[in-house]
Amino acid sequence: MGAGVKRLCGIALLLLLAGCQAPEQDAGLLRVGMAQMPITLDPRYATDAASVRVQGFIHRGLLKLDDRFNVQGDLATRWEHSEALLWRFYLQAGVHFSDGSSLDAADVVATLTAVLDSKLTSPLKASFAAIASVTAESDDVVVIRLNRPDASLLTRLNLGILPESIAHAPHQAHQTIGCGQYKLQSWAESELMLKRVSEGEGPALIRFSGVKDPVTRILKLSRGELDFVQNDLPPHLLGYIKEQHLTIQTRPSTTFSYIGLNMQDETLKGVRVRRALALGLDRAKLKKALFADLPQLAETVLTPSHWASSKLPALAFDLLEAGRLLDAAGFPRGADGIRFTINYRTSTDPTRLRLATAIAAMWQQLGVQVSIESLEWGGFYARIKRGDFQVFSLAWVGITDPDIYRWILHSSMWPPKGANRGRYASDQMDAWLDDAAAANTQAKRKALYALIEQKMQQDMVYIPLWYDPVIAVSGPRVSGFKLKPDGSLLGLMKIKLVE
């Protein structure tokens, strides 16, 4: 037998062996496809949806929220509120980080003080600004003293706790140590692998792979290269998915899709212009044409079922009124029919691009010309976070606490301190937000948030679109996944893999 033939036979044998071994290598491995990979797994810096969802596998906080967004214990077994500005938390015994070290009160203190450390510039710092001090009363008791009442403090204490040894270290996006059920095993550019820390339910390994194109994600799922994908799926693919005998689950979500507007922009600073742009959108037509009519139209950030939400007038589609407003604002049509041109920033995600194109076509009827600029996710999100835009579209994912309004509306929350990216400013709004944050009863908070939501709509700080549906698709290996309204992926820790 010649050397060339032997070489070919050897390659064929290796390929055959690799093919035989592949299923064995995938045993216990859950393969998840994601449209965007996380930016960071550091809980001090995680703000984008992908980072928040994935870091939850690795990290645990003092508290967590149940399906109705009520506070439950996580690392804390119980807590006391003996004084108006004091909270005392008792820690669960026997908790270890993935490096084997024990968790105690010093780790909690170090993590919270790190978020407050101005040198580390955590984007979450403003959310914990009411904290005056965090101390360890003993190894298993943490005391938080406030400088002012903060009605939403408990909901924020789901922040992942880091070991004291790294809590004050500079941001390390691709390296972290947590005390969750999984630990980070490896992270390449478009592939992130988590390994279960101890024996128990759930997959031994979870691999998150970045697959930007939704069609490619579904094809990989139908070919068995992926086991699970959630959201970022255009509804026109649902028919094809059903033909592949894949499992589809849907339910209403808490994800609020919106159009962001720069209040400091010369063209957009007038409320009449912003309201005209809102009236120029046929949202019902958009969701029916682009999203199989699955989303629920929204008027504000919180879903109607949320305790702090109030009923607002529905935003109408009215081209005639929109035109009148633009005329009154000093933007009549020119000889070419154009009133002005605006830049619309979006990501390269195909679904987002189709939405931007459809919105641009509707605004064109108003005489507003739109220049669409699509950027890779990292570059797009970085520009939005620093307020470098005129108009953009995004979604607030997994909203659970009404203090989101403070985060996105208060004048003290202009980037980089918070997420008031449009640079909205109103003394009256600030006063209501401050009062709501300090209110000591849910009834008082609800009354204030009703005023906040009304003014937010009147000032057209954001153009509301809809609440996205949660859509999960799984292959035949996945059994037992339960959808969460906030789009959480943590249910994957409890699924069974059918080999």
N, C-alpha and C positions, 0 to 999 in steps of 0.2 A: 504493500500500500504506500503510495507516494506521500511526501511530507504535506503537500497541499491538501490532499484528501483527508489525511489524519487531522489536520488543523480544522477543517470544516466539520468533521465528525465530532471533534472535541467541543467546538462551539455549539453544535446542535445538542450535544449531551448536556452541556452547561445550561443552555436555555431550557431544555426539558426538565432538568433538576430544579431550576429556578421557578419554573411554572408549577412544579409539584409542591415546592416549598412555600409558594406565595400564600395560599390559604392558611397554612399553619402559622406563618409570620403575622397574618392579620387576625389571628385568633385573639379575642380580648381587646382588639383595637377598634374604636369608634372613629369613623372618618367624617368630619364635618366640613362642609364647604361654606365659605364666607365671602360676601361681596367686597368687604373691606377688612383688612387685617387690623388688629389692635395697634394703636400707636404706642401704648405703654402698659405694662402690668404693675406699675408702681401706684398703689392706691392714693398716694399723695398728689398724683398728677393726672389720674384717669378721669377724663370728662367726656370723651367721645363714646358713642354707644358700643362699638366693638370692644373697646378697652374695658368699659364697665362690665360688660357681660362676661368676658373671659376671665378677668381678674377675680370674679366672684367664686371661681372654682378653687383658687389658690388662697384667698384671704377670707378671714372672718372678722366681724366687728363686734363691739360690745352688744349691740342690739340688731334686730332684723325686723322686717315687716311681713305680715301675713298677706293672704290674698286680698283682704279688704283694707290693707295698708294700716292696720293697727300694729303697734309696737309689741314685739316679743323679745325675750331674752335670747342671746346667742352666746357670746363669751361671758356675759353677765347673767347670773342665775336670778338675781333680784336687784332692785334699786329703791332708794328712799329719797324723798323730797321734803326733808324736815324743815327747811327754810326756803324762802322765796328765791334766793340766789344760790342755793347749794343743792348738789346732787351727789349721792353716794352710791357706788356700784360695787356689788360683791361678785367676784370672778369665779368661774367654774374651775374646779381643781383638776389636775392631771392633763392639762392641755399642753401639747408640744408643737413646736415649729417643725418644718420639714427637715431642718438640719439636726434635729434631735434635742435642741435646747428647750427648756421649759418656759412657758409663758407665765408672766406674773405682772403685777401692777406697774412695775417700772417700764415694761414694754408699752403699755397703754399710755402712760405719761409721756414717754419719748415720742411716740407716734403723733399724739395730739399737739404737743409743743412744737414738733417739726413742721406741722402744717401751718402753725402760727408764726413760724420763724421767717422774718422778712427776707433773710439772706437766701432762703431756699425758693422763694417766690412760687409757692404752691397756688394753683388757681382756685383751690378750695378755701384759702385763708379767710376770705370775706364771709364765708358761710359759718365760720366758727368765731367770728369777731366778738361775740358776746362772752366768750370764755376769758375770765380774768386770770385763772390759774388752774393747773391740774397737778395733783399731788398723790403720792402713794401713802395711804394711811397705814397700810401693812402690805405684805406680799400679795394679798388677795382682795384688797379694798382700794378703790380709786375714788378720789374726791374731786369734783369739778365745781369751782366757784365761778359765778358769773358777775360781769360788771353791769348787766342790765337783764331784765327778763327776756327769755327767748323761748317762745312757745313751740318752736320747731326743732329744738336741740335734739330731742330723742330720735327723731326720724333721720337725723344726719349721723347718728352714732353707729350706723352700719359701715362706717369707714373701716377698711381693712387694717388690722394691727400688724405692725412690723416688729422684728426683734430690736431691742434697744441698741444693739451693736451697729445697725445700719439705718436706724430711723432718721438720723441727722446727716446721713451721707448725701452727696449730690444725686440728682436724678439719674437713675440707671433704668432706662426704659425696658431693656431686654434681660434684666437680671433682678430677681426678687426672691424673698423667702417669706412664706406665709404659714398659717396654721390651719389651712383648709384641708379638704379631702384630697386635693391634688397638689402636685408640685411641678414647677417648670423643669422639663427635662432638656429641651433644646428649642432654639428659635432661629430658623433661617429666614431669608427675606420674605418668602410667601408660605412658610410652613412652621407651625408652632405645635410642639408636642408636650402634653401633660401626662404625668404618671401618677396613678393612685398611690397615696402615701402608705396606706395599710390595707389589710384584707377587709373586705366588706362588699356591699352591693355596688353595682355600677361597673362600667368598663374599666379594665386595668389601665388602658391607655386611651387618650383622646387626642386625635390629630386635627388641628384646625388648618385648613388650606385656603389660601386666597385665590378665588376664582371670580374675577370681576364680571365676566359676561354671564347673565342669567341662563341663557340657552346652553352654554357650556356646562354650567353647574347641573342643570337638569339632565343633560346627556350623560355626564359622569355618574349621576345618580342612577339613571336607567341602565347603565353598563356595569353597575356595581363597583365603580371606583370611589364613590362617596356613599355614605349611609344616611346622611341627614343634611337638610338645608332649611333655613327659616328666613322668611321675609326677603325683600329685595327681589321678588319674583313678579314679573308682569303677568297680570291675570289672563292675558291671551294664551299663556302657556298651560293654563289649568286643564284645558281639554286634552292636550297632548299628554300631560302628566297622568290623567285618569286612564288613558289608553295603555299606559305602561304598567298598569296595575301597582302603582305606588300609592302609599297612604297619604292622604291630604287631610289636614286639620285646619280649621279657621275659627276665629272668634274675634269679637271687638277688642280693640286695644286701648291703651292710654297714651299712645304715640300721637302727638299733635303735629301735623304738617302745616307749614305756614310759609309766607313770603316775608322776608326781612327787608327793612327799608332804612336807609341812612338818614336820620333826622338832621344831620349837619350838612347834608348836601344841598347846594343852592337850588336845585330843581325840586327836591323832595321835602324840603323843610316846611313847606306849607301844608296844613292838614287837608285843604281842599284837593290838592294834587294826590295825596295818598288815598283819600276817600274815592276820588275818581278812578284811580287804578283798581281799587277794590270793587267798585260798582261795574267796572268794565270786564269783570271775570264771570263767566257762566260756570260756576263751580259744579253744579249738577251735571252739566254736559261734560265737563272735564273728567269727573270721576266715572261717569258712565262709559265714555269713549276710551279712556286710558286704563281704568282699573276695574272693569266689569261691574261697576256700580257697587263694589264691596265697601268702600269707605263710608263713614257716617259724617255728614257735614258738621263742621265745628264753628262756634262763634267765639270761643275762648280756649285757653290752654287746658283747663280741667274738664274732664268728661261730665256729662249731665248727672251721672250717678254719684259723683264725688260729693261728700258732705259740704264742701266749701263752695261748690259751684252754684251760680244763680242763672235764672232764665233770662236770656238777652234777645233783643229783636234779631230776626234772621237777616243776614246780609243779602240784599237783593241784587239781581243782575239788571242794570238799568243804564244802557248806553246813552240815552238822551240826557239823563241827569248827570252822568259822568262828563259828557261834553260841556254841559252848562258850567259845571264846577271848574273845568280846565279853562274855559273862556274867562270866568270870573277871577281865576288865579293869575291871569295875564299870559296865558299860553294859547292864543288862537291858532287855528290852522294856517300854515303858510301857503304860498302858491302851489307847492307840491303836495299839500294836504298834511304835512308833518308839523306837529306842534313842538316836539323836542325828541331827543334821542337819549336813551338810558342804557347803561351796561348791566347785563344780567349774568351774574356769576353762578355756575353750577359745577357739579362734578362730572366726570366722564361716564358715570353709570348710565346705561342706555335708557332706563326708565326715567331718570331725572332729566336726561336730555330731551326725551319726548315731551315731558311735562313743560319744560322751558320753551320748547318750540311751539306748543299749543297755546301757552300763555302769551307768548310774543305775537302770535297770529291774532289773538283776541284784542290785545292792546293796539295792534296795528289799525283795527277798526276805529279806535279812538283818535288816531293820528299820532300815536306814540310809537316811534321806531325803536326797536330793541336790538341791541348788539349782544348776542349770546357768547359768553366766554366759558368754555369747559376746561377744567383743570383736573389733574390727578388728585385723588382724595386728600393726600397729605398737604399739598400746596394750596388746594382750595380751602380746606379747613383752617389752615394757618392764616390765610388772608381774612377769612370771616372773623376769626377770633380777635384779630387786631383791628377790625373795623374798616378794612380796605375793600370797600364795595359801594355800589349804589343800591343794587337790588340783588337778592339771592333767595334761593329756596332751600329749606332744610326741615328737619323735624326734631322736636323735643321728645326724647325717647323715655318711656317708663316713668312718667310723672306721677309722683305719689303724695307730695306734700305741697300745700298751697303757697308755701314760702318761695316757690319757684317764681312767683310774681316779684318778690323783692330782688331775686337774682337777675331778672331780665328787665326790670322797670326802674329800679331805684337809681338816682343820679350818682350815688357813691359806687355803683357797680359797673361803671364804664371800664372796658378792658384796660389793663390786665387784671383788675381787681375782681371783676365779675363778668356776667354775660349780657349786660345791657349794650349789645354790640352796635345798635343803631344810634347810641348816644342820646336817648330820650331823657328829658329833664322836665320835672314838674314839682314845684314845692308842695302842692296839695297831694299829689300822688306819694311823694316821699313821706309826708306826715301820716297818711293812711297806712302805708306799708310799715312804718315804725310802730304805729299803734297795734297793728295786727300781729306783729312779731312779739309784742309784749303782752298781748291780751291773755288773761288768765282763765277764760272760759271759751269753749267751742262756739257758743252762741255769739259772743262778742266778735270772735274772729270771723264767723260767717257773715255777720252784718257788714264788717269792714271790707271783706273780700268782695261782697256784692258791689260796693262803691268802686272798688279798684277795677273790677271787671268792666263795669259800665264806662268808666273814664278811659280805660284802655281801648275799648271799642270806639268811643267818641273821638279820641285822638288818633285812631287808626295807627297805633304803634307797630302792629304787625297786621298783615292781611291773613286772616284765618282761612285755611282750606278745609281740612277734615281730620278725623281720627283714623289712622291707618288700620287695616285689619291685620291680625297676626295670622300668617300663613306658614304652616310647617309641612314639609314633605319628607317622608322617610322611606327607606328601602326595606326589603324583607327581613334584614338582620335586626332591625330595631323594634322593640316591643315595650309598650308601657309609658311612652312619653306623654306628658300632660302639658297642654298649652297654658301659659300665664298671660294675663292681660297686659303686663308691662314688657312682654317680649323676652323675658328672662330665659336663659338657656340652662339654668341650674337643674331643671328637671332631667337633663341628660345624665346626671350623676346617679339617677335611680332607675334608668332603663335596663332592660335585659337584652343582651345580644344573642340572637339565635344563630348559632354557627352551622 
